[in-house]
């Protein structure tokens, strides 16, 4: 069975019903440029609840373990429980930083990942100094329990 005139008529009707700017030779340049819209196909990179929940739970548990022995000074085991709580809190903080980095977040003052810029040494020194002071205060407080 050969293709008859009916087939070509159907193709003409389909072409007439289709979007303007399309021809059998390809899209017309003027119409495509006017109607072109750029859409990001990748989903936004952000932390999901299943990523945040274990971090928050571990941080809360570690904070409570660190705070209660320090506040109430419970016996000989208080220093050990407090140090374990400090360790859990630091683990949760590190886990949170790694999850945020994987999503694409950066610390304030530092360049974004893959930008090729070098971080400012003063910002890094500030972060290291603040962390050292916090660790020194925590260790000093736990040492005073004994």
C-alpha positions in Angstrom: 0.0 0.0 0.0 1.4 3.4 -1.0 1.2 6.7 0.7 -1.5 8.7 -0.9 -2.5 12.3 -0.9 -4.4 11.8 2.4 -1.1 11.3 4.3 0.4 14.6 3.0 -2.8 16.5 3.9 -2.6 15.1 7.5 1.0 16.3 7.7 0.0 19.8 6.5 -2.8 20.0 9.1 -0.4 18.9 11.8 2.1 21.5 10.8 -0.5 24.2 10.8 -1.8 23.2 14.2 1.7 23.0 15.7 3.5 25.9 17.4 4.4 28.8 15.2 8.0 29.2 14.4 8.5 25.5 13.4 8.8 24.5 9.8 9.8 21.3 8.1 13.4 22.7 7.8 13.7 23.6 11.5 12.7 26.4 13.8 12.5 29.9 12.5 15.2 32.0 14.3 13.1 35.1 15.1 10.3 33.2 16.8 12.5 30.9 18.9 14.6 33.7 20.3 11.5 35.7 21.4 9.9 32.7 23.2 13.0 31.2 24.7 13.0 30.7 28.4 15.9 29.4 30.4 15.0 26.9 33.2 17.4 25.4 35.7 16.9 21.6 35.4 19.0 20.7 38.5 17.1 20.9 41.8 18.3 23.5 44.3 21.0 22.2 46.6 19.7 22.5 50.2 19.8 20.5 53.3 16.8 18.2 53.7 15.1 17.2 57.0 16.6 13.7 56.9 20.1 15.3 56.8 19.4 17.8 59.6 17.5 15.6 62.1 20.4 13.4 63.2 22.7 16.4 63.4 20.3 18.3 65.6 19.6 15.3 67.8 23.3 14.6 68.3 24.0 18.2 69.1 21.2 18.5 71.6 22.2 15.2 73.3 25.8 16.3 73.5 24.9 19.8 74.8 22.7 18.4 77.6 25.4 15.9 78.5 27.9 18.7 78.7 25.7 21.3 80.4 24.1 19.2 83.3 27.3 18.0 85.0 28.8 21.5 84.7 25.7 23.1 86.1 24.9 20.7 88.9 28.3 19.2 89.6 27.2 15.6 90.1 29.9 13.6 91.8 33.1 12.1 90.4 31.7 11.0 87.0 30.6 14.5 86.1 33.8 15.4 84.3 33.8 12.3 82.2 30.1 12.8 81.2 30.8 16.5 80.4 33.8 15.6 78.2 31.8 13.0 76.4 29.0 15.6 75.8 31.6 18.0 74.5 32.9 15.3 72.2 29.4 14.6 70.9 28.7 18.3 70.4 31.9 18.7 68.4 31.0 15.7 66.3 27.6 17.1 65.5 29.1 20.4 64.6 31.6 18.8 62.2 28.9 16.6 60.7 26.8 19.8 60.1 29.7 21.6 58.5 30.4 18.7 56.2 26.7 18.4 55.2 26.5 22.1 54.5 29.7 22.0 52.5 28.4 19.1 50.4 25.3 21.2 49.6 27.4 24.2 48.6 27.2 26.5 51.6 30.4 28.2 52.8 31.5 30.0 56.0 30.9 33.7 56.1 33.9 35.5 54.7 35.3 32.6 52.8 35.0 32.1 49.0 32.6 29.6 47.5 33.8 26.2 46.6 35.3 26.0 43.1 35.5 29.7 42.6 39.3 29.7 42.4 39.6 32.5 44.9 42.0 32.2 47.8 40.6 32.6 51.3 41.7 35.6 53.4 44.1 34.5 56.1 42.6 37.0 58.6 39.2 35.3 58.4 40.8 31.9 58.9 42.8 33.2 61.8 39.6 34.6 63.3 37.8 31.2 63.0 40.8 29.3 64.5 41.0 31.9 67.4 37.4 31.7 68.3 37.4 27.8 68.2 40.6 27.8 70.4 39.0 30.1 72.9 35.8 28.0 73.1 37.8 24.7 73.5 40.0 26.3 76.2 37.0 27.5 78.1 35.3 24.2 77.9 38.4 22.2 79.0 39.0 24.8 81.8 35.4 24.4 83.1 35.6 20.6 83.0 39.0 20.6 84.8 37.4 22.7 87.6 34.9 19.9 88.3 37.7 17.8 89.7 
